[in-house]
Amino acid sequence: MNNPVQGVLDPAARQVLDLMAASGAPTLDQLPPEQARQAARAGFAALQSPPTAVGQIRNLEYEGPTGGRALRLYRPRDAAEQAPLPACLYFHGGGFVIGDLDLYDNVCRELCRASGCAILSVDYRLAPEARFPAAVEDCWAATRWVAAHAHELGLDPSRLAVAGDSAGGNLAAVIALMARDEGAPALRHQLLIYPVTDLRGDTESYKANGEGYFLTSTLMQWFKNHYIGEDSATLRDWRASPLLAASHSGLPPATVLVCGFDPLRDEGLSYADKLRSSGVAVELLSIPDQIHGYICMDAAVPAARTTLERLGKILAGALR
């Protein structure tokens, strides 16, 4: 198969999928949210390498709409204690329902190491306990807080980026739109890793990849039900589906990563096209042999580290 979008599935990813199928464990969408979170933590922990060394890790707290929330700052090795570093806020994935700072600890460590930039991993409220737009509100508060406190954190407020994967890629795209509309903070880059950009989910990749590749169409519906609820009109709100924003002009340059065997592939491609047609500089990374979520599986899928290394170098170049 010679297809720039979908190739032959990586044997390491195939092995992970086979192990999941053979485990007999219920899928996440068959569990209540809290049990799904516990299952995701345990499942991904088994697929991740020992933590990558970085220079410093600080557990901080930003002020969100409902009070203080956690923020974890990673500084690279060999960085001077108070050197004003370029910085990237990272919003974790998990369908707005699962995921946390610990699950994404090694992803952030790897990005920090590869980029030489500070990474700030953002905790935000999860659904269904806090439905849309709670996650957006928290991530926007975190972004403004980091910009306002950059100097005391040893960060350069003129070199800020946002990043995230899956639901976190959705949040990063939305925050870039909000920052543009508000005129601040001035973001230098948006790094969108297999992002959710259109919650309506009506694409060919949903049909082709909706079963058998970890993230299923059924699981996406479970996520949407918890995040959005019964109000289908909210699916068209640009804060839920950034592809549907009225304008994408004036946004920071973007890197958009899509995977061949991912139901979200086509909406990622559409977002890259929308940005490009709006005059935004876009680097599209098409990984034709991979599945959704693979960057969190580095012990089992070696391509995860290769990808994170590449993304780190892109981030370094964008914030230099």
SERO-4910 file (N, C-alpha, C, O; in steps of 0.05 Angstrom, whole numbers):
BEGIN
 pado doro    nc1    nc2    nc3   cac1   cac2   cac3    cc1    cc2    cc3    oc1    oc2    oc3
  Met    A     17    -24      0      0      0      0     18     25      0     34     28     18
  Asn    A     14     42    -19     30     67    -21     11     90    -17      0    102    -36
  Asn    A      7     98      8    -12    118     15      1    137     36      8    127     57
  Pro    A      3    163     30     16    180     49      0    184     75     11    194     95
  Val    A    -25    176     76    -42    179     99    -45    153    115    -44    154    140
  Gln    A    -47    131    101    -49    105    115    -32     85    102    -35     79     78
  Gly    A    -13     74    117      5     54    106     -1     26    117    -24     19    120
  Val    A     20     11    124     18    -15    137     21    -10    167     41      3    175
  Leu    A      4    -21    183      4    -17    212     31    -26    224     40    -48    218
  Asp    A     43     -9    240     67    -15    254     64    -41    270     45    -43    286
  Pro    A     81    -61    267     79    -86    281     78    -82    312     64    -97    326
  Ala    A     93    -63    322     92    -58    351     65    -48    360     55    -56    381
  Ala    A     52    -31    344     25    -22    351      6    -45    348    -13    -48    365
  Arg    A     10    -62    328     -8    -86    325     -6   -104    349    -26   -114    358
  Gln    A     18   -107    360     22   -124    383      7   -113    408     -5   -127    423
  Val    A      8    -86    411     -6    -73    433    -36    -78    430    -50    -85    450
  Leu    A    -47    -75    406    -75    -79    401    -83   -108    407   -104   -114    418
  Asp    A    -66   -127    399    -71   -155    403    -71   -162    433    -88   -177    443
  Leu    A    -53   -150    448    -52   -154    477    -77   -143    490    -88   -155    509
  Met    A    -86   -119    481   -110   -108    492   -134   -126    487   -150   -131    505
  Ala    A   -136   -136    463   -158   -154    456   -158   -180    471   -178   -190    480
  Ala    A   -134   -190    476   -131   -216    489   -134   -214    519   -139   -234    533
  Ser    A   -132   -190    530   -133   -187    559   -161   -193    571   -163   -201    594
  Gly    A   -182   -190    555   -209   -195    564   -219   -173    582   -242   -175    592
  Ala    A   -203   -152    587   -212   -130    604   -233   -113    590   -233   -111    565
  Pro    A   -252   -102    604   -272    -85    592   -259    -60    579   -238    -50    588
  Thr    A   -271    -51    557   -261    -27    544   -269     -3    562   -288     -5    578
  Leu    A   -256     20    558   -261     43    575   -290     51    574   -301     60    594
  Asp    A   -303     49    551   -330     58    548   -350     40    562   -374     46    564
  Gln    A   -340     17    572   -357     -2    587   -356      3    617   -368    -11    633
  Leu    A   -341     24    625   -336     29    653   -347     56    661   -349     74    644
  Pro    A   -354     60    687   -360     87    696   -335    104    695   -313     93    695
  Pro    A   -337    130    693   -314    147    689   -291    143    708   -268    141    699
  Glu    A   -296    141    734   -274    138    753   -260    112    749   -235    111    751
  Gln    A   -274     90    744   -261     65    738   -246     66    712   -225     53    710
  Ala    A   -256     80    692   -242     83    667   -216     98    671   -195     91    659
  Arg    A   -216    118    689   -191    133    695   -170    114    707   -147    115    700
  Gln    A   -179     98    726   -161     80    739   -150     59    719   -126     53    720
  Ala    A   -167     49    702   -158     30    682   -139     42    662   -119     29    654
  Ala    A   -143     67    654   -125     81    636    -98     85    649    -77     81    636
  Arg    A    -98     93    674    -72     97    688    -56     71    689    -32     71    683
  Ala    A    -69     50    696    -55     24    698    -47     14    671    -24      4    668
  Gly    A    -64     17    651    -58      7    624    -35     22    611    -16      9    600
  Phe    A    -35     48    613    -13     63    601     13     61    616     34     61    604
  Ala    A     11     58    643     35     54    659     50     30    650     75     29    650
  Ala    A     36      9    642     49    -16    633     62    -13    605     78    -30    598
  Leu    A     55      8    591     65     12    564     86     34    563     96     41    541
  Gln    A     94     45    586    113     67    586    139     60    599    141     42    616
  Ser    A    160     73    589    188     69    598    192     82    625    175     99    633
  Pro    A    214     76    639    221     91    664    224    121    657    230    128    634
  Pro    A    219    138    677    219    167    671    246    177    660    267    169    669
  Thr    A    244    194    641    267    208    629    277    230    648    260    244    660
  Ala    A    302    232    652    313    252    670    311    280    658    316    284    634
  Val    A    303    299    674    302    327    666    317    343    688    325    332    709
  Gly    A    319    369    684    334    385    703    320    390    729    332    388    750
  Gln    A    294    397    727    279    405    751    250    401    746    240    405    723
  Ile    A    235    392    766    206    390    765    195    405    789    203    400    811
  Arg    A    176    423    784    163    437    805    133    434    803    121    437    782
  Asn    A    120    426    825     91    424    826     80    451    836     86    460    858
  Leu    A     65    464    818     55    491    823     24    490    824     12    469    822
  Glu    A     12    513    827    -17    516    827    -25    542    814    -15    563    820
  Tyr    A    -43    539    794    -53    564    782    -82    568    792    -95    550    802
  Glu    A    -91    592    788   -118    599    798   -138    596    775   -137    611    756
  Gly    A   -155    575    778   -175    571    758   -202    582    767   -204    594    788
  Pro    A   -222    580    750   -249    591    757   -261    580    782   -277    594    795
  Thr    A   -253    556    790   -265    544    814   -244    540    836   -249    526    855
  Gly    A   -221    554    833   -201    552    854   -174    542    842   -171    541    818
  Gly    A   -156    536    860   -129    527    852   -130    500    839   -144    482    847
  Arg    A   -113    498    817   -110    472    803    -80    467    798    -64    486    798
  Ala    A    -73    442    794    -45    435    793    -33    442    766    -46    442    745
  Leu    A     -8    449    767      8    455    744     36    445    749     47    450    770
  Arg    A     47    429    731     74    417    735     94    429    715     90    427    691
  Leu    A    115    441    726    135    454    709    159    436    707    171    428    727
  Tyr    A    167    431    682    191    415    676    212    434    663    206    448    644
  Arg    A    236    435    675    258    450    663    279    431    654    285    411    667
  Pro    A    291    437    631    311    418    620    337    418    636    343    436    651
  Arg    A    352    397    632    379    395    644    397    416    632    393    424    609
  Asp    A    417    425    648    436    445    639    424    472    635    438    490    624
  Ala    A    399    477    643    388    503    642    394    518    668    391    507    690
  Ala    A    404    543    666    409    558    690    384    561    706    362    563    695
  Glu    A    387    563    732    364    563    751    343    584    744    319    578    744
  Gln    A    352    608    737    333    629    731    336    639    702    327    661    696
  Ala    A    347    623    685    349    631    657    321    632    645    305    614    649
  Pro    A    314    655    632    287    657    621    283    639    597    291    645    574
  Leu    A    271    616    602    268    595    581    243    599    564    223    609    574
  Pro    A    244    591    539    219    589    524    202    567    537    213    549    549
  Ala    A    176    569    534    158    551    549    134    543    533    125    558    516
  Cys    A    125    519    538    101    508    525     82    496    545     90    479    561
  Leu    A     57    505    545     36    493    561     27    468    547     21    468    523
  Tyr    A     25    446    562     16    420    551    -10    412    564    -12    410    588
  Phe    A    -31    408    547    -57    399    556    -60    369    549    -59    362    525
  His    A    -64    353    569    -64    324    565    -89    315    550   -110    328    550
  Gly    A    -87    291    538   -109    278    525   -126    262    544   -121    261    568
  Gly    A   -146    248    533   -163    231    549   -193    236    544   -209    229    561
  Gly    A   -199    248    522   -228    251    515   -243    269    533   -267    267    535
  Phe    A   -229    287    548   -241    305    567   -252    291    592   -264    303    609
  Val    A   -247    264    594   -258    248    615   -236    234    632   -239    233    656
  Ile    A   -215    225    619   -194    211    632   -167    226    628   -167    247    614
  Gly    A   -146    216    639   -120    229    636   -113    247    660   -131    259    672
  Asp    A    -87    250    666    -78    267    688    -49    273    684    -36    264    665
  Leu    A    -38    289    702    -10    297    700      9    273    702     30    273    688
  Asp    A      3    253    718     21    231    721     21    213    696     43    204    688
  Leu    A     -2    209    684     -3    193    660     14    205    638     26    191    622
  Tyr    A     16    232    637     30    246    617     58    255    626     71    272    613
  Asp    A     67    245    649     93    254    659    115    249    640    132    267    635
  Asn    A    117    225    629    139    219    611    137    233    584    158    240    573
  Val    A    113    237    574    110    253    549    122    281    554    137    291    537
  Cys    A    116    293    576    126    320    582    156    320    587    170    338    578
  Arg    A    166    300    600    195    297    604    209    295    577    229    308    573
  Glu    A    199    279    560    211    275    534    211    301    517    231    308    504
  Leu    A    188    315    517    187    340    503    206    361    514    219    376    500
  Cys    A    208    361    541    227    379    554    256    373    546    271    391    539
  Arg    A    263    348    547    290    340    540    296    346    511    317    358    505
  Ala    A    278    339    493    284    341    465    283    370    455    297    377    436
  Ser    A    267    387    468    264    415    459    283    434    473    290    455    462
  Gly    A    292    427    498    307    446    513    290    469    524    300    489    533
  Cys    A    264    466    522    244    486    532    232    477    558    232    453    564
  Ala    A    221    495    572    205    488    596    178    478    586    166    489    567
  Ile    A    167    458    599    141    447    593    124    450    618    132    443    640
  Leu    A    100    460    615     81    463    637     57    446    632     40    452    614
  Ser    A     54    424    647     32    406    644      9    415    661     11    420    685
  Val    A    -14    418    648    -38    431    660    -59    411    668    -68    395    652
  Asp    A    -66    412    693    -89    397    703   -115    414    699   -115    437    705
  Tyr    A   -135    401    688   -161    415    684   -184    397    692   -181    372    694
  Arg    A   -207    409    697   -230    394    706   -239    374    684   -238    381    660
  Leu    A   -247    350    693   -256    330    674   -286    326    675   -299    331    696
  Ala    A   -297    316    653   -325    309    651   -328    280    661   -309    264    660
  Pro    A   -352    272    670   -377    288    670   -381    305    695   -401    319    697
  Glu    A   -362    303    713   -365    320    737   -365    350    730   -379    365    743
  Ala    A   -350    357    710   -349    384    700   -350    384    670   -330    378    657
  Arg    A   -374    389    659   -378    387    630   -367    412    616   -359    432    628
  Phe    A   -368    410    589   -361    433    572   -376    458    582   -399    456    588
  Pro    A   -363    481    583   -335    487    574   -315    488    598   -296    504    596
  Ala    A   -319    472    618   -301    474    642   -272    470    634   -255    485    644
  Ala    A   -266    450    618   -238    445    610   -226    469    596   -203    476    601
  Val    A   -242    481    578   -233    505    563   -227    527    583   -206    541    581
  Glu    A   -245    532    602   -241    554    621   -216    550    637   -201    569    642
  Asp    A   -211    525    646   -187    520    662   -161    524    646   -142    536    656
  Cys    A   -161    514    621   -137    516    605   -132    545    598   -108    554    596
  Trp    A   -153    561    593   -149    590    588   -138    604    613   -121    621    611
  Ala    A   -149    597    636   -139    609    661   -109    601    665    -93    618    674
  Ala    A   -102    576    660    -74    568    663    -56    583    644    -34    591    652
  Thr    A    -65    587    620    -48    601    600    -44    630    608    -21    640    607
  Arg    A    -65    643    617    -62    671    627    -44    672    652    -29    691    655
  Trp    A    -47    653    670    -32    653    694     -2    650    688     15    663    700
  Val    A      5    631    670     33    627    663     44    652    650     67    660    657
  Ala    A     29    665    632     39    689    619     44    711    640     64    726    639
  Ala    A     26    713    660     28    734    680     51    729    700     62    748    711
  His    A     57    704    704     78    697    724    103    686    711    120    675    725
  Ala    A    106    691    686    129    679    671    156    688    683    173    671    687
  His    A    159    713    689    185    722    699    193    709    725    216    701    729
  Glu    A    174    707    744    181    694    769    186    664    767    198    652    784
  Leu    A    176    652    745    180    624    740    205    619    723    212    596    717
  Gly    A    219    640    716    243    637    699    236    631    670    251    617    657
  Leu    A    213    641    661    204    636    633    204    662    617    202    684    629
  Asp    A    206    659    591    205    682    573    177    685    563    168    669    546
  Pro    A    162    706    571    134    709    563    131    715    533    109    713    522
  Ser    A    153    722    520    151    728    491    155    703    474    154    703    450
  Arg    A    161    680    488    165    655    474    149    633    487    159    615    500
  Leu    A    123    635    482    103    616    493     90    600    471     84    611    449
  Ala    A     84    575    476     69    558    457     49    542    473     50    540    498
  Val    A     30    530    458     11    511    470     13    485    454     19    485    430
  Ala    A      8    463    468      9    437    456    -10    418    470    -19    424    492
  Gly    A    -17    396    457    -34    376    469    -40    354    449    -36    357    425
  Asp    A    -49    332    460    -56    309    442    -85    302    446    -96    303    469
  Ser    A    -98    295    425   -126    286    425   -144    308    437   -146    329    425
  Ala    A   -157    303    460   -173    324    472   -156    348    479   -164    371    478
  Gly    A   -131    342    487   -112    364    493   -105    380    468   -100    404    470
  Gly    A   -104    366    445    -99    381    420   -123    399    414   -119    421    403
  Asn    A   -147    390    420   -170    406    417   -168    431    435   -172    454    425
  Leu    A   -160    427    460   -158    450    478   -136    469    470   -139    493    473
  Ala    A   -113    459    460    -92    476    450   -101    493    427    -95    517    426
  Ala    A   -116    481    408   -126    496    385   -146    517    394   -145    540    384
  Val    A   -163    511    413   -183    530    424   -169    553    438   -176    576    435
  Ile    A   -149    546    454   -134    567    469   -120    586    449   -118    610    454
  Ala    A   -109    575    428    -96    592    407   -117    612    395   -110    635    390
  Leu    A   -141    602    390   -162    620    380   -170    641    401   -173    664    394
  Met    A   -172    633    426   -179    652    447   -158    673    451   -164    697    454
  Ala    A   -132    665    450   -110    684    453   -110    704    430   -104    727    434
  Arg    A   -115    694    406   -117    713    383   -139    733    387   -135    757    383
  Asp    A   -162    723    395   -185    741    398   -181    761    421   -191    784    419
  Glu    A   -168    753    442   -163    771    465   -139    789    461   -135    808    475
  Gly    A   -122    782    441    -98    798    436    -75    792    454    -54    805    453
  Ala    A    -78    772    472    -57    764    490    -66    738    504    -90    733    507
  Pro    A    -47    722    514    -18    725    508    -11    719    479    -25    704    466
  Ala    A     11    730    470     20    726    443     34    698    442     56    695    452
  Leu    A     21    679    429     32    652    426     49    650    401     42    661    380
  Arg    A     71    635    404     89    631    381     83    606    365     91    604    341
  His    A     70    587    377     65    562    363     43    546    376     37    549    399
  Gln    A     30    529    360     10    510    370     18    482    359     19    478    335
  Leu    A     22    464    377     30    437    371      7    418    376      0    413    399
  Leu    A     -6    408    355    -31    393    357    -26    364    348    -21    359    325
  Ile    A    -27    346    368    -21    318    364    -47    303    362    -62    301    381
  Tyr    A    -52    291    339    -78    278    332   -101    291    346   -114    278    363
  Pro    A   -106    316    340   -126    332    355   -155    325    348   -161    317    325
  Val    A   -172    328    367   -201    330    363   -207    358    353   -202    377    367
  Thr    A   -217    361    328   -224    387    318   -253    390    310   -262    413    306
  Asp    A   -267    368    308   -295    369    300   -310    347    314   -309    324    305
  Leu    A   -324    353    336   -337    333    352   -361    320    338   -373    301    349
  Arg    A   -369    330    315   -391    317    301   -382    289    291   -399    272    288
  Gly    A   -357    285    286   -346    258    280   -357    246    255   -362    221    254
  Asp    A   -362    261    234   -373    251    209   -352    252    187   -353    269    169
  Thr    A   -333    233    188   -311    233    169   -307    204    159   -317    185    171
  Glu    A   -292    202    137   -286    175    127   -268    160    146   -271    135    148
  Ser    A   -250    173    160   -232    159    178   -247    148    202   -239    128    214
  Tyr    A   -269    161    210   -286    149    231   -297    122    221   -299    103    237
  Lys    A   -305    121    196   -316     96    185   -294     75    182   -298     52    189
  Ala    A   -271     83    171   -250     64    165   -235     54    190   -227     31    191
  Asn    A   -232     72    210   -216     65    233   -231     65    259   -219     66    281
  Gly    A   -257     63    257   -274     65    281   -275     41    299   -286     42    320
  Glu    A   -263     19    290   -263     -6    306   -235    -18    303   -223    -19    282
  Gly    A   -225    -28    326   -201    -44    325   -174    -30    328   -153    -43    327
  Tyr    A   -175     -4    332   -149     11    334   -148     28    359   -138     51    359
  Phe    A   -156     17    382   -155     29    408   -177     50    411   -196     46    426
  Leu    A   -173     73    398   -195     93    399   -216     86    379   -211     86    355
  Thr    A   -240     79    389   -261     70    372   -282     92    370   -283    111    386
  Ser    A   -300     89    350   -322    108    348   -340    106    372   -352    126    380
  Thr    A   -343     82    384   -360     79    408   -347     93    431   -362    106    447
  Leu    A   -321     92    434   -308    106    456   -310    136    452   -314    151    472
  Met    A   -307    145    428   -310    174    422   -338    183    430   -341    205    440
  Gln    A   -358    167    424   -385    175    431   -389    176    461   -402    194    472
  Trp    A   -376    157    475   -376    157    505   -364    183    516   -375    195    534
  Phe    A   -341    190    504   -328    215    513   -347    239    508   -350    256    525
  Lys    A   -358    240    484   -375    263    477   -400    265    495   -408    286    503
  Asn    A   -412    242    501   -435    242    518   -429    253    546   -445    268    557
  His    A   -405    246    556   -397    257    582   -390    286    581   -396    302    599
  Tyr    A   -377    294    559   -366    322    558   -388    342    550   -390    363    561
  Ile    A   -404    334    530   -424    353    519   -451    348    530   -467    367    534
  Gly    A   -458    323    537   -484    317    547   -504    313    523   -495    304    502
  Glu    A   -528    320    527   -549    315    507   -553    338    487   -568    335    468
  Asp    A   -539    360    491   -543    384    474   -526    381    449   -503    389    449
  Ser    A   -537    370    428   -522    366    403   -514    392    390   -494    392    375
  Ala    A   -528    414    395   -521    439    384   -493    448    393   -479    463    379
  Thr    A   -486    439    417   -460    447    428   -437    436    411   -415    447    412
  Leu    A   -442    415    397   -421    403    379   -411    424    359   -388    422    350
  Arg    A   -428    444    352   -420    464    333   -407    489    345   -398    507    331
  Asp    A   -406    490    372   -393    511    385   -363    509    379   -351    488    383
  Trp    A   -350    530    370   -322    529    362   -304    522    386   -281    512    382
  Arg    A   -313    526    410   -297    519    433   -297    489    438   -281    478    453
  Ala    A   -317    475    426   -317    446    426   -306    434    400   -293    413    400
  Ser    A   -311    448    378   -302    439    351   -288    462    338   -300    477    322
  Pro    A   -262    466    343   -248    490    333   -247    491    302   -242    513    291
  Leu    A   -251    469    289   -253    470    260   -275    489    251   -274    500    229
  Leu    A   -296    492    267   -319    508    260   -317    537    268   -337    551    266
  Ala    A   -294    546    278   -291    574    285   -296    591    260   -291    583    237
  Ala    A   -306    616    264   -313    633    242   -289    641    225   -291    645    201
  Ser    A   -266    643    238   -241    651    224   -218    637    237   -216    634    262
  His    A   -199    629    220   -174    617    230   -150    634    222   -127    625    224
  Ser    A   -155    658    213   -132    676    205   -120    688    230   -133    690    251
  Gly    A    -95    696    228    -81    709    250    -73    691    273    -66    700    294
  Leu    A    -74    664    268    -66    645    289    -36    640    288    -23    644    267
  Pro    A    -24    630    310      5    624    309     10    600    291     -8    584    286
  Pro    A     34    598    280     42    575    264     35    549    279     35    548    304
  Ala    A     30    528    263     20    503    275     36    479    265     44    479    242
  Thr    A     39    459    282     46    433    274     23    415    280     13    414    303
  Val    A     14    400    260     -9    382    264      0    353    257     10    348    235
  Leu    A     -3    335    276      5    307    272    -21    291    269    -39    293    285
  Val    A    -21    273    249    -43    255    245    -32    227    241    -10    223    232
  Cys    A    -48    207    249    -41    179    246    -59    164    226    -83    170    225
  Gly    A    -47    146    211    -62    132    191    -85    116    201   -106    114    188
  Phe    A    -82    103    225   -102     85    235   -117     97    259   -121     85    279
  Asp    A   -126    122    255   -139    138    276   -165    148    265   -166    160    244
  Pro    A   -187    145    280   -212    157    271   -211    187    269   -227    199    255
  Leu    A   -193    200    284   -191    229    283   -173    239    261   -169    263    258
  Arg    A   -162    221    245   -144    229    224   -154    251    205   -141    271    201
  Asp    A   -178    247    195   -188    266    175   -195    293    186   -191    313    171
  Glu    A   -204    295    211   -209    322    222   -183    336    228   -182    361    227
  Gly    A   -162    321    234   -136    334    236   -126    345    210   -116    367    208
  Leu    A   -129    329    188   -122    338    162   -139    363    154   -128    381    142
  Ser    A   -164    362    160   -182    385    154   -173    410    169   -174    432    158
  Tyr    A   -164    406    194   -156    430    209   -130    441    197   -127    466    194
  Ala    A   -112    424    189    -87    434    176    -94    449    151    -83    470    145
  Asp    A   -112    438    135   -121    451    110   -134    478    116   -129    498    102
  Lys    A   -151    479    137   -165    504    144   -145    525    152   -147    548    144
  Leu    A   -125    518    169   -105    537    177    -89    547    153    -84    571    151
  Arg    A    -81    529    137    -64    536    114    -79    555     95    -68    574     85
  Ser    A   -104    549     90   -120    566     72   -126    593     84   -134    612     70
  Ser    A   -122    595    111   -127    620    125   -101    636    128   -100    657    141
  Gly    A    -79    627    115    -54    641    116    -36    634    139    -17    648    144
  Val    A    -42    613    154    -26    604    177     -5    584    167    -11    566    152
  Ala    A     19    588    176     40    568    169     35    542    183     31    542    208
  Val    A     35    520    168     29    494    180     50    473    171     57    472    147
  Glu    A     59    458    190     75    434    184     58    410    191     50    406    214
  Leu    A     51    394    171     35    370    175     53    346    177     69    341    159
  Leu    A     50    331    199     65    306    203     45    283    200     29    279    218
  Ser    A     47    269    178     30    246    174     45    221    182     66    215    170
  Ile    A     35    206    201     48    181    210     30    158    201     12    150    216
  Pro    A     34    148    177     15    130    164     12    103    177     -8     89    172
  Asp    A     31     95    194     30     67    205     23     66    234     26     46    247
  Gln    A     12     89    246      7     89    275    -22     93    282    -39    100    266
  Ile    A    -26     86    308    -53     88    320    -55    112    339    -34    123    347
  His    A    -79    120    345    -84    141    365    -72    133    392    -75    110    400
  Gly    A    -59    152    405    -50    148    432    -22    136    434    -12    131    456
  Tyr    A     -8    132    411     17    117    412     39    132    426     58    119    436
  Ile    A     38    159    428     60    173    441     61    167    471     81    172    484
  Cys    A     40    156    482     39    148    510     46    118    514     42    107    536
  Met    A     57    106    494     63     77    494     93     72    488     99     52    474
  Asp    A    111     89    497    138     88    486    153     62    493    171     55    478
  Ala    A    147     48    515    160     23    521    152      1    501    168    -17    496
  Ala    A    128      2    491    118    -18    474    120    -11    444    122    -28    427
  Val    A    118     16    438    119     25    411    142     44    408    140     68    415
  Pro    A    165     34    399    189     51    397    186     77    381    200     97    386
  Ala    A    167     77    362    162    101    346    154    125    363    156    148    354
  Ala    A    143    120    387    134    141    404    158    160    411    155    184    410
  Arg    A    180    148    418    204    165    426    214    180    401    222    203    404
  Thr    A    214    167    378    223    180    354    206    204    348    216    226    341
  Thr    A    180    201    351    161    223    347    165    245    367    166    269    359
  Leu    A    167    239    392    171    259    412    197    275    408    198    299    413
  Glu    A    218    261    400    243    274    393    238    294    370    248    317    372
  Arg    A    224    286    350    219    303    327    202    327    336    207    350    327
  Leu    A    181    322    352    164    344    361    180    364    379    175    388    377
  Gly    A    197    353    395    214    370    412    231    389    395    234    412    401
  Lys    A    243    378    374    260    395    357    243    416    342    253    438    339
  Ile    A    219    409    334    201    429    322    195    451    341    196    474    334
  Leu    A    189    443    366    183    463    387    207    481    392    204    505    395
  Ala    A    231    469    393    255    485    397    258    506    375    265    529    381
  Gly    A    254    497    350    257    516    328    236    538    328    242    561    321
  Ala    A    212    531    337    190    551    337    194    572    359    185    594    356
  Leu    A    208    564    380    211    582    403    239    594    406    245    606    427
  Arg    A    256    589    387    284    599    390    285    629    389    307    640    391
***
